[in-house]
Amino acid sequence: MTDITIPKTVSRRSFGAMSLMVPAIAGLAGARYARAASSGQFSDERVLVNAVRKMRSRTDGGLRSGWLEAKRFAYIDGEITPLLILLAGTISTSRDNGDGTFDINVVETTYYLDVETRELLDTLAMPGTGKIVKVPLYRSGPAAVTVGAKTAISELATGEEGVVSEGGEDAPSAFAPKGDVKLERSVGPAVIDGNTVWIQTEEYGRVFPADPKDARVFYKESAIWQGKMDELLDPDVVAASAKLSYSAASSWRPWMEMGDIKGHTMSSGIGATCDSLSDMHEEWLRLTRIHHPDILDNPEGVLRGET
């Protein structure tokens, strides 16, 4: 498979072709699974998890950033409707927990763009209802996320912890209701072809609302990280170059006001990690300068919760 070059800004025309990367890589993973399962040092869970840490963040405690662009569709009774473009960016640091897991301290901002014009959405006409809804901005963190070969978390949370939005004081409930949060995360397997390594990560989250009138919320994400074996195994390399293929399924978010309409959303996209904020997706940088300038001006302070 040839190397995939990730542009800073993905055009709408080229995005359709790039979204095919997810099933293509999934097929590759299936073909090479037997070889990968017994191949070299990546059969050691600590090596596997540390490789993901190098691709997502850094092993020396320094700052790392990353971006994701995905197209999201609404699925209702067999009908598929393009809904929006999701443009997300993160800044993070990480630390080794000494038990085969690491904590990644992350701040994420997400912007929802019009599928045709790529303008930031203020409102959106929802399929199935025709209702015009207000589209919020999303910002979460700083929050520590534990990553291991297999991680299960159950906790009581107020909506999505740390959500900040322009939607006002009730903004957190725009993304998830108050309730019991259950999260499952996993890493692996690794798939190897020459010096190229693909590692899959999974996350499955569910919110069981405290108020029985609220609908349950779920989120299922699958990401395939592509890195270079010599970087991932070299102890002197603290941050490995990485590209990302992404797919996700999620329930309707409260801000979508879908009521009893049965359905969900599906997303697929691409991304990359960057050693410098200046290398981030150009549209994300432009929007962040407008809406969250503190992230660009003082990222270390933001991760410490100072702004």
Salt bridges, closest charged atoms under 4 A:
ASP3 OD2 - LYS243 NZ 3.16
ASP60 OD2 - ARG58 NH2 2.85
GLU69 OE1 - ARG118 NH2 3.03
GLU69 OE1 - HIS281 NE2 2.96
ASP103 OD2 - ARG95 NH2 3.27
GLU116 OE1 - ARG12 NH1 3.27
ASP122 OD1 - LYS134 NZ 2.55
GLU166 OE2 - HIS291 ND1 3.59
ASP180 OD2 - LYS182 NZ 3.27
GLU184 OE2 - ARG206 NH2 2.79
ASP193 OD2 - ARG32 NH2 3.57
GLU202 OE1 - LYS220 NZ 2.22
GLU203 OE1 - ARG185 NE 3.06
ASP211 OD1 - LYS213 NZ 3.26
GLU257 OE1 - LYS131 NZ 3.59
ASP275 OD1 - ARG64 NE 3.03
GLU283 OE1 - ARG118 NH2 2.34
ASP294 OD2 - ARG139 NH2 2.86
ASP297 OD1 - ARG289 NH1 2.94
GLU306 OE2 - ARG304 NE 2.67
